[in-house]
Amino acid sequence: MNEPPPLPEHATIRLRTDRISFVEVDGKQVILDTRHSVYYAVNETGGQLWLALRTGATEADLRRILMEAHGVTEETATLDIAAFLHQLEEHGLIVRSKAALPSSGLPN
């Protein structure tokens, strides 16, 4: 079976708030997957990304957070974000949706 093509970078990524709860403990985000009764924890850096995902963010938004907060290169940020999102997706903790394309302002 073929996997669907990846969504474009401007796709919005959000947490699956329908099945997770989370709280900050000692500077770490602690997440409960209520569907599987499993706890996860993310460090301070992951917590910054986690907070952005609460309201929805694109990969570009997440990359910018890492680059500004930690002074990493764009390449490093891209690789780190891909790994982080892959882990969240493996556990079913996020959803991606296509972002609306900007309107040209011209009538159809």
C-alpha positions in Angstrom: 0.0 0.0 0.0 1.4 3.4 -1.0 1.7 6.1 1.7 0.0 9.4 0.9 2.4 12.2 -0.3 3.6 14.5 2.5 1.7 17.7 3.0 3.5 20.9 2.0 5.6 22.7 4.5 2.8 25.3 5.0 0.5 22.6 6.4 -0.7 23.3 9.9 0.3 20.8 12.6 -1.8 20.6 15.8 -1.9 18.4 18.9 -4.6 15.8 19.1 -6.3 17.5 22.0 -9.2 15.0 21.7 -7.0 12.3 23.3 -4.2 14.0 25.2 -3.8 16.0 28.4 -0.6 17.7 29.4 0.9 19.7 32.2 4.2 21.4 32.9 6.3 19.8 35.7 9.8 21.2 36.5 10.1 22.9 33.2 9.1 19.8 31.2 5.8 19.1 29.4 4.3 15.9 30.6 1.8 14.4 28.2 -0.9 11.7 28.9 -2.2 9.8 25.9 -5.7 9.1 27.4 -6.4 6.6 24.6 -3.5 4.3 25.5 -2.9 5.5 29.1 0.8 6.3 28.3 2.8 9.2 29.7 5.4 11.1 27.6 7.7 13.9 28.7 9.6 16.4 26.5 12.6 18.6 27.5 12.6 22.4 27.5 13.3 22.6 23.8 10.6 20.1 22.9 8.3 22.0 25.3 8.8 25.2 23.2 7.7 23.3 20.1 4.9 21.6 22.1 3.5 25.0 23.1 3.5 26.1 19.5 1.7 23.0 18.4 -1.1 23.6 21.0 -2.5 26.4 18.8 -1.2 25.1 15.5 2.1 25.7 13.7 3.8 25.0 10.4 7.2 23.3 10.1 8.6 26.8 9.2 7.2 28.2 12.5 8.9 25.4 14.4 12.1 25.8 12.6 12.1 29.6 13.4 11.5 28.8 17.1 14.6 26.6 17.2 16.8 28.9 15.2 15.9 32.0 17.3 15.8 30.3 20.8 18.9 28.1 20.4 21.0 29.6 17.6 21.0 26.5 15.5 21.4 26.5 11.7 18.4 26.0 9.5 19.7 22.6 8.5 20.0 21.4 12.1 16.6 22.9 13.0 15.0 21.1 10.0 16.5 17.8 10.9 15.6 18.1 14.6 12.0 19.1 13.8 11.6 16.3 11.4 12.7 13.8 14.1 10.5 15.4 16.8 7.4 15.4 14.5 8.1 11.8 13.4 8.0 10.7 17.0 4.8 12.6 17.7 3.2 11.1 14.6 4.3 7.6 15.5 2.4 7.9 18.7 -0.6 9.6 17.1 -0.3 12.8 19.1 -0.5 15.3 16.2 -2.6 15.9 13.1 -1.6 17.8 9.9 -4.0 19.8 7.8 -3.6 21.7 4.6 -3.3 25.4 5.1 -5.5 27.6 3.0 -3.6 29.3 0.2 -3.6 33.1 0.3 -6.4 34.6 -1.8 -5.3 36.7 -4.8 -8.1 39.1 -4.1 -9.4 38.7 -7.7 -12.9 37.3 -8.4 -13.1 33.8 -9.9 
